[in-house]
Amino acid sequence: MLPLPLNIFCMRQTASVLGSLLGWAIGFMLIPQVIFNAYRVLYTLPEMTPAFHVSIAALSALFAISVTTVATFLSCLTILRSAPAELMLPSAPPPGKRIFLENVDFIWKKLQFSQKITFRNLFRYKKRFWMTVLGVACCTAMLVAGLGLRDSIATQVAEKQFGDIMRYDVSLQLKENLTMEQKSALVTTLANTNLSTYLDNTVNNISVQGSTDNSDPIDSLLMVPADPAALSNYFMLRSYDTGEPLVLSDHGVILTQKLAKNLDVTTGDTIVIKEDETTTQLVLVEGIAENYLQHYVFLSPSYYQTIYGELPQPNQVLGLLDSTLSQEDLAATLMATAGVSAVRFTSDNEQDFQNTLGSINYLIWIIIIAAALLALVVQYTLTTINISERFREIATIKVLGFYDREVSAYITRESYLLTLFGILPGLIGGIFLHGYILDAAEVGNVMYVESILAQSFILSILLTFMFTWLVNLIMIGTLKKINMVEALKSNE
């Protein structure tokens, strides 16, 4: 038979190895697939082939086993330093001490006897106090980060981009080199479709680079509205930091915020616009506009003429729909018009965006499940230790006449208070974790909203308390099964 410390060590290491195997399965198969699907928001990608990396697997398992080994060693060290006679006796509870709250008379005097005992017990078992608070804080932080990702990516980006910024309902892509007859037919068709208003626009594919930057150019869209004063009805240009409206001038361009961030430029800097390898233009940045999908560079027609020497030729029409129109009928009518090559509705773009974000929900569920498991394991383990260490104390109060409900409240009240203490640092940590994940996840031409909605904070708090409630519900059965006679028997 193995000595007790070695027996404990083998049990802990076996659990670590089994946990590492489960972690490999989740880390190499499930989570990469979810993240890979999330990147399909931006790119057309082939099916992912899962791969097992020996070095990464070995490093992760080594870290997990090392942490368990150190914790086991410290626990066994205490046992080895104790005399056999001491180990055969129940551990003496920590001595009670006055707590800070006792000095606040107007609060302390209003507390009931059982409530005073609860507060004293919280600070009586300091290790358990900090372990519970830390576990609850990590759980809450993960919930805030997971729900915040849904807010930042799936909810707020769609609301802001397709509601506040892109205000047009339909866009018509025109064919090149339209004849006068085709232009006249298009105008007639637009007048007969009962579009409330529309705006001629020029859109070209360009690449943009900082004037002193030797990095690779960034693909963008050049937008030149025929009537800059009316642009705000179709595409809202507003400052990304103040929210103030931006106006196209005859002396510079307006960039969208992710493009400006990638170029590392700000208002007053200059950038280089390239339409091909031989045509480049140096322009001044007069404003940076809020935007979350795609890179845009906005010019006024007069500034376009200044830098290119000719007026822009509109190749796109942006329109606002009358609510009584059928999109299917309108699309059929417009596509039948000579000169129109494509019709695209903003509602379709929004729906496509929402569909591609389906994998984000899986990622959020993974985070929530991981947070739930963390909370349940921490709370269950520490509550079990708490009951086992205070077995005689609980049996004593049952002998004194406490009802099962009062005995349960005696223990569970501490769990709820510790949960409350852990939630506040968890909320703060969740904000920082949310920001870190967004910075790491932002790629390409997508900008996420770096804010978390109030309901996500509330839901995180409620879920954390729910996990604690589930553990307490399980522990109530254990408390009811305590045999008072056996618990109070002498161990000498």
C-alpha angles and dihedrals in degrees: 000000000000120000113259097253091048091046091053090046093053092048092051094047092048089054090048093052093048090048090050091053091051090046091053091054092050096039098047100034115023108032097042090051091053093048091045090054090049090059089058085079086080108023142038103239135177122242113293119247111211114230132195113221111201095199094052092044092049093047094049093046091046091053093048094046092045093054091049091046093053092048091047092047093052091049093048091046090063091051094048092051092053125089117246091242090056093050091054091059125072113260114261113244117247113270116261119247137186113269130212093253090065088069091059097079099182089059102033095050092054094054121098121240094257091049091052090052090050094055091046092050092051092063094032092072100045099170092053090045094057095040091054094045091049093048093048091046092053091047093051092045091054091049092050091048094047096047090041090057089057090050095047099044112022103028113028099034091056093044095048100037100043098030111032103024110027099048100163118101101206138019126203119204111210129212121250122266098013115200122230090254091054092048091049091049091050093051090049092049092049090050091051097047093068094235105172092225138336138194130213111230140180117219124179135171111246140160122232131205136173113260091240097029122109094189125111116289118255119233112237143158121254111216122195113174115203090223111033091185090062096044094095089067090061107024119017115220110197134153113271093221105034103025091228116146116260123216126207111241135191093249108056151001136260119230128198116247101250091050091050090048093051091047091044092227133135138189110309096029125112129235136190120240117202123191092172139346094282103037116072131157130194110218138177122244108229099169146004115222131205112254136145108190126050130355118271135185114195123203133175117237092246093051089047089055090048095056099033100033094232140068117263119257110228113236100167138052123206115201142185115222128229106236091233094061123101111229093214093053092044093050091050092049094048095045089053089058116099111247098030113111101173142008122203128180121212090224089060091051090051092048091050089050092051092048093053090052093063091103090058088069090057090052090050091050091051090053092047092049091048090050091048092050091048092050094045094047094046095044095043094047096046094042090051090051090046092054094044093051092048097040095123092042092054091046089051095055089047089054090050089061106267112155120234090255091054093046090051091049089049090064104027093050088067091051093052092048092049089049089052091050091050097047098069097056087040092058091050092046090048091058091055092043090050091052092048093051092048092051090050094045098046110106140153118355099337124108119193126212107250098213137092122221119239093242090061091058090048093047091049090054093047093048092049091052090046091056090051090048091053092053092047090049089056093046093053089071090052092051092051091053095056109124106220095199095050093043094053097047114119116258096202 
